[in-house]
């Protein structure tokens, strides 16, 4: 046999072996790695994970599939997550970077400080904004203490109780953020000390605000969606993540007779969605080493920071990494008519209290709500 023929045959055999090996690997059951994600970002991350999985990612010789599990930051702070050295996710995308600090007992390390952003934003029906001009924490606190519209704004023509809405402050990160937003307004500074958060004056002022939410369960996982469907019967004024507002602008929120108005607090609370990996000696499955799992998560973090995924995040109401929303594209384009700001202040941020401080504040708030 000629040398050229032999080389050709060997080439064909090698190609066939490579194809056969590739087909064999693809026929093997995939290995699942888990990414725990704040519910605020879970829709985007879930969709992104499916796109990432389509790329036939390998850990060693095994195909890998990412599985996304929604977990609120507040559950991880306490004992609600159930994470341990033998049962844990391979990565975690909390809503707030401080959450990793609060979960310091767990072996976690940060791969990326932020993947996207959204802010805490007031949403109130136009008639309520007008009645409480100048609209902001001072007037809202006064309204909550007064209890009724007749008492706080007698010339407004509004009737009934002043009803606020936000997620549960001791069970969700977006609800807990309300406590810190209130503190920054009360003390007129983004930085609060342990003494500030424990002072009787602040807590006495905040208590009526917490008690003005008739039923946290009624608000559901998406208060903006609930208010869009039911209007002022569940909330006159709400302090929620901007992403919840812009993805639920429908129904009564955009009623032409009394549309919702979005108003940004003076001191911004920014949810920044860091990418954190489990830094222990094991992955979530025995089929993949911890090092291989972290390598896959590094790839996924890079994937989420691509231009395509940053653009995709905006379709779920999240701002890209630089914090500037594209108000020419949905859903931000529709929200612009209701007060959305393309480039809000995301730098003069509310400070991060110590873990001891937040636990004391949560314990107090839980007692007030009950």
Buried (B, 14 or more C-beta within 10 A) or exposed (E): EEEEEEEEEEEEEEEEEEEEEEEEEEEEEBBBBBBBBBBBBBBBBBBBBEEBBEEEBBBEEBBBBBBBEBBBBBBBBEEEBEBEEEEBBBBBBBBBBBBBEBBEEBBBEBBBEBBBBBBBBBBBBBBBBBBBEEBBBBBBBBBBBBBBBBEBBEEBEBEEBBBBBBBBBBBBBBBBBBBBBBBBBBBEBBBBBEEBBBBEEBBEBBBBBBBBBBEBEBBEEBBBBBBBBBBBBBBBBBBBBBBBBBBBBEEBBBEEEBBBBBBBBBBBBBBBBBBBBBEBEBBBBEBBBBEBBBBBBBBBBEBBBEEEBBEBBBBBBBBBBEBBBEBEEBBBBBBBEBBBBEEBBBEEBBBBBEBEBBBBBBEBBBEBBE
